[in-house]
Structure formats: C-alpha cells, structure tokens
Amino acid sequence: MLFKASGLDEALSSQFYDAARHRFLVGTSGWAELLGHQTGKSVILGCWLLLIAASIAALVLPALARYRTLLWTLALAMALGPIVVSVLKSINSHACPSSLKSFGGAAEYSAAWFVPSVEAGRCFPGGHAAGGFSIVAVAFAGAVLRRPGLCRAGLSVGLAVGTAFSILQVAKGAHFMSHNLWAAAIDLWMAGLVFGPMMAPVRASRRTTKPLKAEVRQ
C-alpha cells in the first residue's frame, strides 16, 4: 500500500524505462524471457509436480507414509497462493506499467474491481512473483517438523526467488513492485491458513515444554 500511495511504484519502474525509446530497458524477449518467464516458471512448476509425486508415493511407500499428510498440505499451500493471485488478476482492471500511457502504452490508469473479463488488466497481483514466493510454504512445513534449518531454508529461498522474479518483472515493465509485494503477502496468508491446523499442536507443545525445562533447571 505504501509503494502505491507514495509513488514508489512509478519511481522504481521509471528507473528501468527509456523515455526516448518509449520502452523498458529489459525487453520481453531474449535472456529475460527465457530465464524469468520460461525457465523460472518451469522450475517452480517442476518442483511442485515432484511434490505431488512424493505425496502420491507416500500412499504406498512406508518410508514416506508418516509424511503423507504433511506432503499434501505443503502441495496445497504452495498452489493456493498462486491460484488466488490468478483469480484476482482476472477480476480487476489494474494494468501493467508497459500498458499505461505514462510508460509508452495506450491504457489509462484504472483500479476498478469486479470488472468484466474483457476489461481485466490481468496484472495485479504479480503472477510470476507468486510462483517464487510460494516456496515460503516450506518454512511452515519445517516448523511443523520442528526443523529450524528447513524452516530458515524455506523462508530464505522463497523470499530470494520471489524477489528475483519481482525485480525482473519490474525491469520488464510487466508489474509494479506493489503487485509483487501483494503476491508475497497472499502466498504467506494462504500458507498460514493451510498449515494453521497443523501448527496448533506445535504451539501447544511449546507452551507446555517451557515450564518443564524451567523445572528441570531448578
């Protein structure tokens, strides 16, 4: 909200915009398209499909059976955020920077919601960023397993990949930064919602464990 209201969105995007050529410095073809749009998106999808495969394998493999519920929960948590983002993109008129007149496009700025499909801007929130930030769901899985290393790794990798996707999309004029920050927030909310029932026993255990440790020290 701060990025949008303060003008930081436009200020950041303008750093990547060549006003003389009426184009963004990072085009929609070449290495940026290959690395950010195709390869990056394919890698995230591939990881999710491997997670689904592991979830299915847990039905028959004893070694994975104990993690079956966790695997399906993680798969849902990673998918739900991008799905919500995709739905939201189809019902609002927020246009991408490259489509706006101020950045060489033809569209006027609009922020209407629940518009007909033909009027949808399909740019808010950021879809690619949502794919990258969806990895933060691994941090919730690490918390459930009580593995701080996995929790930190999931959070670090998710934030790093999502941020890299975000910067690349801003440089291409495909999104304002606020679009990507909202995608990150939605991914975190959805992961927290899905993992909430599994996190409750962990929190309860921590509350009962601390007094016991104190008694042992005494």
Backbone as a chain_set.jsonl record, in Angstrom:
{"seq": "MLFKASGLDEALSSQFYDAARHRFLVGTSGWAELLGHQTGKSVILGCWLLLIAASIAALVLPALARYRTLLWTLALAMALGPIVVSVLKSINSHACPSSLKSFGGAAEYSAAWFVPSVEAGRCFPGGHAAGGFSIVAVAFAGAVLRRPGLCRAGLSVGLAVGTAFSILQVAKGAHFMSHNLWAAAIDLWMAGLVFGPMMAPVRASRRTTKPLKAEVRQ", "coords": {"N": [[0.829, -1.199, 0.0], [1.995, 1.198, 0.74], [3.956, 1.532, -1.27], [2.33, 1.963, -3.499], [0.739, 4.229, -2.79], [2.581, 6.242, -2.224], [3.959, 6.775, -4.517], [6.201, 5.332, -5.037], [6.057, 3.073, -6.597], [5.845, 3.983, -9.332], [8.192, 5.493, -9.408], [10.221, 3.592, -9.073], [9.775, 1.874, -11.274], [10.252, 3.667, -13.34], [12.977, 3.857, -13.38], [13.804, 1.82, -14.952], [12.884, 2.428, -17.389], [13.159, 3.63, -20.662], [12.672, 6.665, -21.764], [13.164, 7.993, -24.143], [13.183, 6.049, -26.106], [10.775, 4.949, -25.653], [10.352, 2.51, -24.29], [10.892, -0.307, -22.091], [13.99, -1.08, -20.463], [14.719, -3.736, -20.163], [13.731, -6.111, -22.283], [10.889, -8.017, -23.567], [11.777, -10.28, -24.697], [14.47, -12.597, -25.52], [17.157, -13.154, -23.162], [15.915, -12.425, -20.735], [13.232, -13.177, -21.018], [13.573, -15.912, -21.414], [14.917, -16.747, -19.065], [13.42, -15.672, -16.866], [10.633, -15.886, -17.482], [10.104, -18.353, -18.771], [12.049, -20.471, -18.012], [12.311, -20.07, -15.166], [9.618, -20.197, -14.308], [9.003, -22.776, -15.142], [10.711, -24.316, -13.568], [9.707, -23.892, -10.966], [7.145, -25.001, -11.286], [7.917, -27.609, -11.907], [9.105, -28.424, -9.478], [6.842, -28.398, -7.859], [5.308, -30.395, -9.051], [6.938, -32.598, -8.546], [6.622, -32.678, -5.816], [3.917, -33.369, -5.662], [4.124, -35.917, -6.794], [5.657, -37.181, -4.81], [3.83, -37.059, -2.739], [1.838, -38.771, -3.662], [3.334, -41.097, -3.841], [3.718, -41.565, -1.175], [1.506, -42.937, -0.415], [1.993, -45.575, -0.826], [4.618, -46.164, -0.149], [6.33, -47.097, 2.666], [8.369, -45.589, 3.907], [7.73, -42.983, 3.362], [5.219, -42.726, 4.336], [4.598, -41.656, 6.875], [4.813, -38.988, 6.425], [2.783, -38.289, 4.781], [0.387, -36.69, 5.123], [1.576, -34.216, 5.648], [2.98, -33.738, 3.254], [0.885, -33.504, 1.347], [-0.384, -31.294, 2.426], [1.613, -29.361, 2.155], [1.821, -29.283, -0.635], [-0.715, -28.241, -1.282], [-0.552, -25.776, 0.038], [1.489, -24.479, -1.385], [0.296, -24.236, -3.852], [-2.091, -22.833, -3.511], [-1.779, -20.033, -3.02], [-0.715, -18.907, -5.556], [-2.958, -19.643, -7.119], [-5.052, -18.114, -6.028], [-4.026, -15.582, -6.597], [-4.092, -15.677, -9.4], [-6.857, -15.762, -9.86], [-7.64, -13.277, -8.779], [-6.34, -11.561, -10.555], [-7.94, -11.696, -12.764], [-10.225, -10.272, -12.246], [-9.941, -7.578, -11.842], [-9.035, -4.224, -12.918], [-6.44, -3.301, -12.983], [-3.696, -2.307, -14.795], [-0.667, -3.389, -16.475], [2.553, -1.774, -16.081], [3.844, -1.3, -18.618], [1.665, -1.097, -20.277], [0.464, 1.275, -19.742], [-0.133, 4.76, -20.456], [1.739, 6.494, -19.405], [4.027, 5.076, -19.534], [4.573, 4.551, -22.167], [2.485, 3.053, -23.227], [-0.993, 2.493, -24.108], [-3.104, 2.581, -22.393], [-5.24, 4.005, -19.887], [-4.764, 4.776, -16.41], [-6.309, 2.588, -14.14], [-8.151, 1.298, -11.402], [-10.225, -0.425, -10.817], [-12.478, -2.902, -9.467], [-13.889, -6.225, -9.83], [-14.56, -6.298, -12.551], [-15.759, -6.83, -15.965], [-14.542, -9.67, -17.836], [-13.294, -8.898, -20.233], [-12.355, -6.385, -19.644], [-10.447, -6.739, -17.772], [-7.268, -6.165, -16.308], [-5.308, -8.004, -15.81], [-2.933, -8.038, -14.328], [-2.51, -7.491, -11.668], [-2.596, -9.153, -8.602], [1.037, -9.86, -8.81], [1.79, -12.5, -10.909], [4.087, -14.139, -11.58], [5.8, -13.542, -9.464], [4.268, -14.577, -7.401], [4.544, -17.31, -7.877], [7.28, -17.677, -7.251], [7.416, -16.784, -4.543], [5.805, -18.686, -3.392], [7.297, -20.738, -2.409], [7.867, -20.249, 0.22], [6.147, -21.695, 1.73], [7.411, -23.989, 2.475], [8.785, -23.277, 4.742], [6.801, -23.297, 6.707], [6.265, -26.015, 6.766], [8.702, -26.894, 7.775], [8.527, -25.816, 10.332], [6.419, -27.308, 11.399], [7.594, -29.823, 11.426], [9.499, -29.312, 13.26], [12.065, -28.505, 12.58], [14.374, -26.306, 12.512], [16.358, -25.574, 10.644], [15.326, -26.339, 8.123], [13.115, -24.728, 8.13], [14.235, -22.119, 8.113], [15.604, -22.308, 5.672], [13.523, -22.677, 3.802], [12.153, -20.242, 4.089], [14.168, -18.394, 3.396], [14.931, -19.159, 0.753], [12.462, -18.969, -0.564], [11.852, -16.204, -0.28], [14.067, -15.133, -1.599], [13.901, -16.17, -4.261], [11.354, -15.262, -5.008], [11.777, -12.487, -4.795], [13.744, -12.102, -6.747], [12.305, -12.802, -9.084], [10.43, -10.756, -8.92], [11.908, -8.353, -9.232], [12.879, -8.716, -11.825], [10.476, -8.73, -13.289], [9.565, -6.137, -12.806], [11.589, -4.702, -14.064], [11.05, -5.383, -16.67], [8.743, -4.057, -17.116], [6.468, -5.361, -16.601], [5.143, -5.511, -14.198], [4.232, -3.467, -11.365], [6.098, -2.83, -8.368], [4.514, -3.028, -6.072], [2.544, -4.803, -6.879], [3.888, -7.215, -6.788], [4.615, -7.37, -4.095], [2.139, -7.646, -2.913], [1.531, -10.16, -3.934], [3.402, -11.707, -2.547], [2.452, -11.374, 0.079], [-0.073, -12.582, -0.112], [0.637, -15.236, -0.694], [1.915, -15.916, 1.717], [-0.197, -15.601, 3.541], [-2.013, -17.558, 2.615], [-0.499, -19.909, 2.897], [-0.157, -19.886, 5.663], [-2.826, -20.161, 6.429], [-3.498, -22.716, 5.436], [-1.666, -24.351, 6.78], [-2.344, -23.824, 9.361], [-4.037, -25.577, 11.094], [-2.19, -27.656, 11.552], [-0.163, -26.355, 12.798], [-1.118, -25.644, 15.283], [-0.91, -27.789, 17.29], [1.88, -27.734, 17.55], [2.41, -25.2, 18.636], [1.046, -25.487, 21.054], [2.53, -27.509, 22.249], [4.967, -26.228, 22.646], [4.247, -24.378, 24.589], [3.759, -26.002, 26.782], [6.175, -27.26, 27.128], [8.159, -25.394, 27.874], [7.746, -24.637, 30.7], [8.375, -27.131, 31.859], [11.07, -27.442, 31.206], [12.087, -25.346, 32.692], [11.595, -26.28, 35.289], [13.268, -28.481, 35.372], [15.79, -27.247, 35.276], [15.723, -25.939, 37.732]], "CA": [[0.0, 0.0, 0.0], [2.918, 2.332, 0.791], [4.557, 1.695, -2.591], [1.342, 2.522, -4.422], [0.253, 5.545, -2.374], [3.657, 7.232, -2.15], [4.586, 6.979, -5.819], [7.394, 4.497, -5.164], [5.841, 2.169, -7.736], [6.22, 4.66, -10.57], [9.59, 5.921, -9.321], [11.076, 2.424, -9.305], [9.612, 1.418, -12.658], [10.839, 4.645, -14.25], [14.414, 3.623, -13.454], [14.04, 0.812, -15.984], [12.175, 2.859, -18.595], [13.863, 4.55, -21.563], [11.646, 7.558, -22.295], [13.496, 8.362, -25.523], [12.8, 4.942, -26.989], [9.429, 4.519, -25.255], [10.396, 1.072, -23.988], [11.642, -0.686, -20.9], [15.348, -1.486, -20.794], [14.719, -5.19, -20.277], [12.632, -6.435, -23.182], [10.079, -9.217, -23.326], [12.362, -11.394, -25.446], [15.866, -12.822, -25.186], [17.513, -13.841, -21.925], [14.951, -12.135, -19.675], [12.067, -14.022, -21.251], [13.968, -17.306, -21.223], [15.271, -17.003, -17.673], [12.378, -15.34, -15.905], [9.268, -16.284, -17.822], [10.003, -19.754, -19.151], [12.825, -21.367, -17.155], [11.944, -19.921, -13.763], [8.262, -20.707, -14.105], [9.035, -24.23, -15.338], [11.385, -24.915, -12.411], [8.755, -23.879, -9.852], [6.118, -25.991, -11.592], [8.537, -28.926, -11.789], [9.235, -28.741, -8.051], [5.515, -28.689, -7.326], [4.911, -31.704, -9.573], [7.7, -33.584, -7.781], [5.969, -32.745, -4.512], [2.706, -34.168, -5.864], [4.562, -37.296, -6.994], [6.047, -37.695, -3.497], [2.594, -37.228, -1.961], [1.189, -39.988, -4.151], [4.192, -42.22, -3.466], [3.55, -41.802, 0.26], [0.382, -43.858, -0.222], [2.446, -46.965, -0.948], [5.97, -46.331, 0.377], [6.342, -46.941, 4.132], [9.31, -44.557, 4.333], [7.098, -41.671, 3.205], [3.848, -42.787, 4.847], [4.43, -40.772, 8.033], [4.805, -37.597, 5.947], [1.755, -38.167, 3.749], [-0.444, -35.512, 5.374], [2.412, -33.026, 5.514], [3.28, -33.536, 1.842], [-0.308, -32.988, 0.674], [-0.611, -29.944, 2.943], [2.604, -28.496, 1.527], [1.435, -29.12, -2.044], [-1.853, -27.326, -1.306], [-0.104, -24.443, 0.464], [2.254, -23.879, -2.476], [-0.571, -23.987, -5.009], [-3.246, -21.981, -3.223], [-1.443, -18.627, -3.203], [-0.758, -18.565, -6.982], [-4.317, -19.773, -7.641], [-5.789, -16.927, -5.587], [-3.49, -14.469, -7.38], [-4.603, -15.805, -10.764], [-8.27, -15.372, -9.837], [-7.712, -11.832, -8.56], [-5.895, -10.875, -11.772], [-8.991, -11.742, -13.784], [-11.43, -9.54, -11.841], [-9.666, -6.164, -11.614], [-8.598, -3.512, -14.124], [-5.063, -2.815, -12.863], [-2.903, -2.63, -15.984], [0.784, -3.464, -16.3], [3.196, -0.494, -16.412], [4.112, -1.154, -20.053], [0.409, -0.835, -20.973], [-0.019, 2.603, -19.369], [0.338, 5.873, -21.277], [2.928, 7.103, -18.792], [5.184, 4.246, -19.855], [4.583, 4.238, -23.592], [1.349, 2.248, -23.646], [-2.188, 3.208, -24.563], [-4.164, 2.478, -21.39], [-5.322, 4.926, -18.76], [-4.697, 4.072, -15.13], [-7.602, 2.2, -13.57], [-8.004, 0.379, -10.274], [-11.571, -0.935, -10.516], [-12.571, -4.331, -9.146], [-15.053, -6.979, -10.294], [-14.848, -5.83, -13.9], [-15.921, -7.929, -16.928], [-13.287, -10.301, -18.241], [-12.673, -8.155, -21.321], [-11.751, -5.184, -19.089], [-9.461, -7.108, -16.754], [-5.891, -5.809, -16.644], [-4.522, -9.247, -15.669], [-1.571, -7.67, -13.908], [-2.439, -7.337, -10.219], [-1.202, -9.119, -8.145], [2.038, -10.4, -9.718], [1.718, -13.947, -11.031], [5.394, -14.781, -11.5], [6.268, -13.38, -8.096], [3.517, -15.518, -6.569], [5.176, -18.615, -8.028], [8.523, -17.701, -6.487], [7.163, -16.66, -3.106], [5.081, -19.855, -2.883], [8.259, -21.634, -1.766], [7.898, -19.991, 1.659], [5.332, -22.717, 2.405], [8.349, -24.971, 3.035], [9.122, -22.819, 6.089], [5.75, -23.791, 7.596], [6.498, -27.453, 6.911], [9.827, -27.035, 8.697], [8.052, -25.522, 11.686], [5.632, -28.462, 11.844], [8.55, -30.908, 11.692], [10.419, -28.81, 14.282], [13.398, -28.481, 11.983], [14.658, -24.893, 12.262], [17.146, -25.41, 9.428], [14.411, -26.403, 6.987], [12.261, -23.532, 8.236], [15.014, -20.98, 7.63], [15.901, -22.503, 4.251], [12.302, -22.422, 3.047], [11.88, -18.807, 4.109], [15.222, -17.684, 2.658], [14.841, -19.462, -0.679], [11.209, -18.41, -1.064], [11.976, -14.758, -0.399], [15.085, -14.82, -2.612], [13.375, -16.462, -5.6], [10.258, -14.334, -5.264], [12.332, -11.151, -5.008], [14.406, -12.101, -8.06], [11.233, -12.733, -10.079], [9.792, -9.443, -8.812], [12.78, -7.34, -9.833], [12.91, -8.944, -13.269], [9.199, -8.309, -13.85], [9.534, -4.672, -12.762], [12.513, -4.233, -15.103], [10.406, -5.618, -17.962], [7.511, -3.279, -17.206], [5.346, -6.296, -16.502], [4.442, -5.291, -12.932], [4.758, -2.547, -10.374], [6.597, -3.59, -7.225], [3.415, -3.316, -5.144], [1.874, -6.005, -7.366], [4.657, -8.368, -6.324], [4.539, -7.427, -2.641], [0.835, -8.238, -2.591], [1.639, -11.59, -4.224], [4.114, -12.305, -1.414], [1.552, -11.389, 1.232], [-1.119, -13.58, -0.349], [1.256, -16.551, -0.529], [2.128, -16.147, 3.149], [-1.515, -15.778, 4.171], [-2.58, -18.845, 2.221], [0.287, -20.968, 3.532], [-0.51, -19.881, 7.075], [-4.184, -20.675, 6.561], [-3.488, -24.162, 5.186], [-0.877, -25.03, 7.813], [-2.826, -23.455, 10.681], [-4.412, -26.713, 11.947], [-1.019, -28.452, 11.901], [0.694, -25.545, 13.652], [-1.696, -25.52, 16.621], [-0.255, -28.697, 18.245], [3.265, -27.304, 17.763], [2.38, -24.079, 19.59], [0.63, -26.016, 22.357], [3.662, -28.262, 22.794], [5.962, -25.262, 23.109], [3.774, -23.76, 25.837], [3.878, -26.959, 27.872], [7.565, -27.695, 27.262], [8.969, -24.381, 28.533], [7.734, -24.784, 32.163], [9.058, -28.349, 32.228], [12.501, -27.157, 31.147], [12.421, -24.49, 33.826], [11.602, -27.113, 36.479], [14.466, -29.315, 35.328], [16.923, -26.406, 35.635], [15.661, -25.674, 39.172]], "C": [[0.867, 1.253, 0.0], [3.531, 2.588, -0.582], [3.582, 2.357, -3.558], [0.988, 3.958, -4.067], [1.33, 6.625, -2.431], [4.301, 7.532, -3.495], [5.849, 6.165, -6.015], [7.271, 3.519, -6.328], [6.356, 2.792, -9.027], [7.693, 5.055, -10.576], [10.538, 4.755, -9.613], [10.983, 1.956, -10.746], [10.273, 2.372, -13.648], [12.346, 4.484, -14.38], [14.772, 2.623, -14.551], [13.413, 1.206, -17.326], [12.987, 3.88, -19.378], [12.819, 5.429, -22.248], [11.904, 7.933, -23.75], [13.04, 7.297, -26.51], [11.395, 4.428, -26.702], [9.375, 3.004, -25.016], [11.174, 0.836, -22.707], [12.989, -1.274, -21.314], [15.482, -2.994, -20.952], [13.501, -5.589, -21.104], [11.906, -7.708, -22.799], [10.576, -10.402, -24.143], [13.801, -11.576, -25.013], [16.038, -13.49, -23.838], [16.49, -13.625, -20.816], [13.713, -13.016, -19.799], [12.396, -15.483, -20.973], [14.197, -17.627, -19.759], [14.104, -16.795, -16.724], [11.023, -15.916, -16.203], [9.152, -17.783, -18.055], [10.727, -20.678, -18.167], [12.388, -21.288, -15.703], [10.579, -20.502, -13.454], [8.23, -22.23, -14.21], [9.676, -24.935, -14.14], [10.434, -24.985, -11.221], [7.671, -24.928, -10.069], [6.672, -27.401, -11.448], [8.693, -29.359, -10.339], [7.888, -29.119, -7.451], [5.035, -30.066, -7.804], [5.673, -32.827, -8.869], [7.093, -33.77, -6.388], [4.68, -33.555, -4.595], [3.059, -35.635, -6.028], [4.956, -37.94, -5.665], [4.821, -37.941, -2.622], [1.864, -38.498, -2.37], [1.996, -41.218, -3.745], [4.048, -42.554, -1.985], [2.388, -42.737, 0.568], [0.835, -45.306, -0.205], [3.827, -47.208, -0.359], [5.984, -46.09, 1.887], [7.251, -45.808, 4.608], [8.707, -43.165, 4.266], [5.723, -41.602, 3.866], [3.62, -41.803, 5.994], [4.351, -39.299, 7.637], [3.679, -37.329, 4.959], [0.909, -36.903, 3.931], [0.346, -34.221, 5.179], [2.694, -32.714, 4.049], [2.079, -32.957, 1.094], [-0.615, -31.563, 1.129], [0.348, -28.956, 2.302], [2.258, -28.241, 0.059], [0.269, -28.14, -2.172], [-1.421, -25.911, -0.963], [0.662, -23.735, -0.643], [1.369, -23.488, -3.651], [-1.624, -22.922, -4.741], [-2.959, -20.499, -3.443], [-1.466, -18.209, -4.671], [-2.153, -18.686, -7.593], [-5.151, -18.55, -7.275], [-5.336, -15.701, -6.385], [-4.046, -14.501, -8.8], [-6.069, -15.377, -10.849], [-8.411, -13.862, -9.688], [-7.319, -11.055, -9.809], [-7.011, -10.763, -12.811], [-10.213, -10.912, -13.434], [-11.152, -8.073, -11.521], [-9.041, -5.539, -12.857], [-7.181, -2.96, -14.036], [-4.252, -3.262, -14.081], [-1.423, -2.707, -15.631], [1.402, -2.115, -16.667], [3.396, -0.282, -17.904], [2.856, -0.87, -20.865], [-0.106, 0.576, -20.729], [0.598, 3.686, -20.249], [1.622, 6.484, -20.726], [4.194, 6.303, -19.062], [5.118, 3.738, -21.295], [3.445, 3.394, -24.095], [0.172, 3.107, -24.081], [-3.283, 3.267, -23.506], [-4.081, 3.592, -20.35], [-5.251, 4.119, -17.468], [-6.096, 3.791, -14.608], [-7.365, 1.186, -12.458], [-9.36, -0.174, -9.845], [-11.528, -2.439, -10.263], [-13.886, -4.913, -9.669], [-15.526, -6.458, -11.656], [-15.097, -7.028, -14.811], [-14.561, -8.444, -17.392], [-12.555, -9.503, -19.307], [-11.965, -6.895, -20.819], [-10.672, -5.476, -18.057], [-8.052, -6.761, -17.219], [-4.945, -6.989, -16.589], [-3.073, -8.964, -15.273], [-1.407, -7.579, -12.394], [-3.227, -8.452, -9.537], [-0.247, -9.786, -9.151], [2.041, -11.923, -9.742], [3.06, -14.651, -10.894], [5.967, -14.689, -10.088], [5.564, -14.36, -7.166], [4.102, -16.922, -6.667], [6.445, -18.72, -7.218], [8.296, -17.666, -4.994], [6.417, -17.872, -2.534], [6.0, -20.835, -2.156], [8.318, -21.414, -0.255], [7.033, -20.981, 2.425], [6.213, -23.786, 3.036], [8.738, -24.582, 4.46], [8.08, -23.298, 7.104], [5.896, -25.287, 7.829], [7.653, -27.706, 7.874], [9.424, -26.771, 10.133], [7.251, -26.692, 12.251], [6.548, -29.629, 12.212], [9.538, -30.563, 12.802], [11.86, -28.924, 13.81], [13.714, -27.037, 11.607], [15.452, -24.65, 10.978], [16.281, -25.41, 8.187], [13.51, -25.177, 6.965], [12.989, -22.308, 7.688], [15.299, -21.086, 6.14], [14.683, -22.194, 3.39], [11.985, -20.945, 2.966], [12.888, -18.049, 3.25], [15.105, -17.901, 1.156], [13.578, -18.851, -1.278], [11.295, -16.907, -1.264], [12.974, -14.372, -1.49], [14.549, -15.028, -4.025], [12.252, -15.493, -5.952], [10.753, -12.919, -5.54], [13.013, -11.05, -6.367], [13.376, -12.013, -9.182], [10.61, -11.343, -10.099], [10.615, -8.373, -9.515], [12.807, -7.478, -11.348], [11.616, -8.468, -13.923], [9.044, -6.793, -13.837], [10.418, -4.106, -13.866], [11.932, -4.404, -16.5], [9.171, -4.752, -18.166], [6.275, -4.146, -17.095], [4.533, -6.113, -15.232], [5.051, -4.109, -12.208], [5.202, -3.379, -9.172], [5.484, -3.931, -6.239], [2.632, -4.555, -5.575], [2.554, -7.249, -6.801], [4.634, -8.505, -4.805], [3.199, -8.008, -2.189], [0.844, -9.74, -2.87], [2.343, -12.318, -3.082], [3.207, -12.429, -0.195], [0.483, -12.46, 1.082], [-0.563, -14.987, -0.18], [1.451, -16.886, 0.951], [0.811, -16.392, 3.871], [-2.09, -17.159, 3.868], [-1.829, -20.003, 2.862], [-0.035, -21.054, 5.027], [-1.898, -20.45, 7.33], [-4.207, -22.199, 6.426], [-2.77, -24.906, 6.308], [-1.382, -24.742, 9.226], [-3.2, -24.627, 11.574], [-3.221, -27.561, 12.379], [-0.082, -27.687, 12.826], [0.184, -25.471, 15.089], [-1.066, -26.489, 17.627], [1.187, -28.308, 18.544], [3.317, -26.181, 18.78], [2.006, -24.566, 20.978], [1.774, -26.76, 23.029], [4.731, -27.332, 23.332], [5.555, -24.634, 24.433], [3.942, -24.699, 27.017], [5.309, -27.385, 28.114], [8.391, -26.697, 28.051], [8.933, -24.481, 30.063], [8.486, -26.015, 32.618], [10.575, -28.145, 32.233], [12.943, -26.3, 32.329], [12.512, -25.303, 35.106], [12.849, -27.968, 36.521], [15.686, -28.515, 35.746], [16.929, -26.128, 37.137], [16.11, -26.895, 39.977]], "O": [[0.536, 2.247, -0.647], [3.618, 3.737, -1.014], [3.973, 3.218, -4.346], [0.942, 4.818, -4.946], [1.023, 7.794, -2.662], [5.109, 8.455, -3.599], [6.508, 6.286, -7.047], [8.266, 3.178, -6.968], [7.188, 2.213, -9.725], [8.364, 4.967, -11.604], [11.535, 4.918, -10.316], [12.003, 1.672, -11.374], [10.795, 1.94, -14.676], [12.935, 4.919, -15.369], [15.91, 2.587, -15.021], [13.41, 0.421, -18.274], [13.447, 4.877, -18.821], [12.161, 4.999, -23.195], [10.962, 8.166, -24.507], [12.572, 7.605, -27.607], [10.883, 3.571, -27.422], [8.465, 2.319, -25.484], [11.996, 1.653, -22.292], [13.114, -1.886, -22.375], [16.263, -3.473, -21.774], [12.365, -5.417, -20.663], [12.262, -8.384, -21.834], [9.882, -11.41, -24.27], [14.308, -10.787, -24.215], [15.199, -14.282, -23.409], [16.223, -14.54, -20.038], [13.21, -13.538, -18.805], [11.6, -16.204, -20.372], [13.732, -18.652, -19.261], [13.829, -17.643, -15.874], [10.328, -16.384, -15.302], [8.204, -18.414, -17.587], [10.112, -21.557, -17.563], [12.123, -22.312, -15.074], [10.402, -21.211, -12.463], [7.517, -22.894, -13.458], [9.241, -26.016, -13.744], [10.357, -26.01, -10.543], [7.318, -25.66, -9.144], [5.992, -28.289, -10.934], [8.446, -30.516, -10.0], [7.796, -30.039, -6.638], [4.423, -30.811, -7.038], [5.111, -33.894, -8.622], [7.058, -34.879, -5.855], [4.383, -34.342, -3.696], [2.386, -36.505, -5.474], [4.634, -39.102, -5.416], [4.776, -38.906, -1.86], [1.335, -39.217, -1.523], [1.437, -42.243, -3.356], [4.236, -43.704, -1.587], [2.288, -43.268, 1.674], [0.158, -46.169, 0.354], [4.179, -48.357, -0.092], [5.68, -44.984, 2.335], [6.945, -45.142, 5.597], [9.109, -42.27, 5.009], [5.129, -40.526, 3.946], [2.559, -41.184, 6.074], [3.884, -38.464, 8.411], [3.624, -36.254, 4.361], [0.737, -36.132, 2.987], [-0.161, -33.253, 4.612], [2.652, -31.552, 3.644], [2.229, -32.029, 0.299], [-1.047, -30.728, 0.335], [-0.045, -27.845, 1.945], [2.388, -27.118, -0.43], [0.264, -27.299, -3.071], [-1.867, -24.952, -1.593], [0.51, -22.528, -0.828], [1.657, -22.524, -4.361], [-2.006, -22.186, -5.651], [-3.796, -19.781, -3.991], [-2.161, -17.254, -5.018], [-2.501, -17.917, -8.489], [-5.872, -18.012, -8.116], [-6.158, -14.883, -6.798], [-4.429, -13.463, -9.341], [-6.47, -14.708, -11.802], [-9.208, -13.238, -10.389], [-7.897, -10.007, -10.094], [-7.018, -9.846, -13.632], [-11.152, -10.841, -14.228], [-12.023, -7.386, -10.987], [-8.572, -6.251, -13.745], [-6.757, -2.222, -14.926], [-4.142, -4.456, -14.357], [-0.983, -2.16, -14.619], [0.838, -1.383, -17.481], [3.141, 0.812, -18.408], [2.952, -0.448, -22.017], [-1.012, 1.033, -21.426], [1.723, 3.539, -20.729], [2.483, 6.933, -21.483], [5.303, 6.793, -18.845], [5.559, 2.628, -21.594], [3.419, 3.04, -25.274], [0.323, 4.291, -24.381], [-4.294, 3.941, -23.708], [-2.998, 4.052, -19.988], [-5.622, 2.946, -17.427], [-6.964, 4.663, -14.635], [-6.49, 0.325, -12.561], [-9.611, -0.369, -8.656], [-10.661, -3.149, -10.773], [-14.853, -4.193, -9.915], [-16.713, -6.216, -11.878], [-14.692, -8.141, -14.475], [-13.561, -7.728, -17.341], [-11.326, -9.434, -19.292], [-11.069, -6.385, -21.492], [-10.052, -4.554, -17.528], [-7.681, -7.022, -18.363], [-3.9, -6.985, -17.24], [-2.131, -9.556, -15.8], [-0.283, -7.589, -11.891], [-4.395, -8.672, -9.857], [-0.677, -10.224, -10.218], [2.269, -12.564, -8.716], [3.17, -15.646, -10.177], [6.549, -15.648, -9.583], [6.179, -14.91, -6.253], [4.156, -17.646, -5.673], [6.679, -19.735, -6.562], [8.912, -18.432, -4.253], [6.398, -18.064, -1.318], [5.533, -21.666, -1.377], [8.768, -22.294, 0.477], [7.166, -21.101, 3.642], [5.819, -24.421, 4.014], [8.993, -25.451, 5.293], [8.427, -23.662, 8.227], [5.681, -25.775, 8.938], [7.593, -28.622, 8.694], [9.918, -27.424, 11.052], [7.381, -27.033, 13.427], [6.304, -30.335, 13.19], [10.318, -31.411, 13.235], [12.745, -29.375, 14.538], [13.366, -26.589, 10.514], [15.249, -23.642, 10.301], [16.469, -24.583, 7.294], [13.185, -24.655, 5.899], [12.43, -21.551, 6.895], [15.246, -20.089, 5.42], [14.799, -21.523, 2.364], [11.596, -20.443, 1.912], [12.514, -17.172, 2.471], [15.17, -16.95, 0.377], [13.616, -18.283, -2.37], [10.864, -16.389, -2.294], [12.759, -13.403, -2.219], [14.719, -14.168, -4.889], [12.205, -14.966, -7.064], [10.221, -12.229, -6.409], [12.881, -10.042, -7.06], [13.549, -11.24, -10.124], [10.298, -10.812, -11.165], [10.086, -7.584, -10.297], [12.763, -6.482, -12.07], [11.652, -7.868, -14.997], [8.457, -6.222, -14.757], [10.043, -3.14, -14.53], [12.279, -3.655, -17.413], [8.613, -4.714, -19.262], [5.173, -3.726, -17.447], [3.368, -6.508, -15.178], [6.222, -3.781, -12.398], [4.735, -4.502, -8.983], [5.503, -5.002, -5.633], [2.111, -5.281, -4.728], [1.895, -8.205, -6.391], [4.634, -9.619, -4.28], [3.128, -8.759, -1.217], [0.235, -10.511, -2.128], [1.936, -13.412, -2.692], [3.194, -13.459, 0.479], [0.168, -13.166, 2.04], [-1.219, -15.844, 0.414], [1.183, -18.008, 1.38], [0.714, -17.285, 4.713], [-2.591, -17.842, 4.761], [-2.441, -20.967, 3.319], [-0.169, -22.144, 5.584], [-2.121, -21.137, 8.326], [-4.86, -22.887, 7.211], [-3.217, -25.971, 6.736], [-0.906, -25.346, 10.186], [-2.736, -24.689, 12.712], [-3.24, -28.13, 13.47], [0.705, -28.291, 13.554], [0.968, -25.258, 16.014], [-0.714, -26.063, 18.727], [1.671, -28.52, 19.656], [4.155, -26.19, 19.682], [2.578, -24.115, 21.97], [1.964, -26.652, 24.24], [5.338, -27.616, 24.365], [6.396, -24.386, 25.297], [4.233, -24.257, 28.128], [5.632, -27.835, 29.213], [9.251, -27.105, 28.832], [9.991, -24.417, 30.688], [9.167, -25.978, 33.643], [11.274, -28.606, 33.136], [14.02, -26.496, 32.892], [13.395, -25.062, 35.93], [13.432, -28.164, 37.587], [16.534, -29.019, 36.482], [17.991, -26.082, 37.757], [16.122, -26.853, 41.208]]}, "num_chains": 1, "name": "protein.A"}
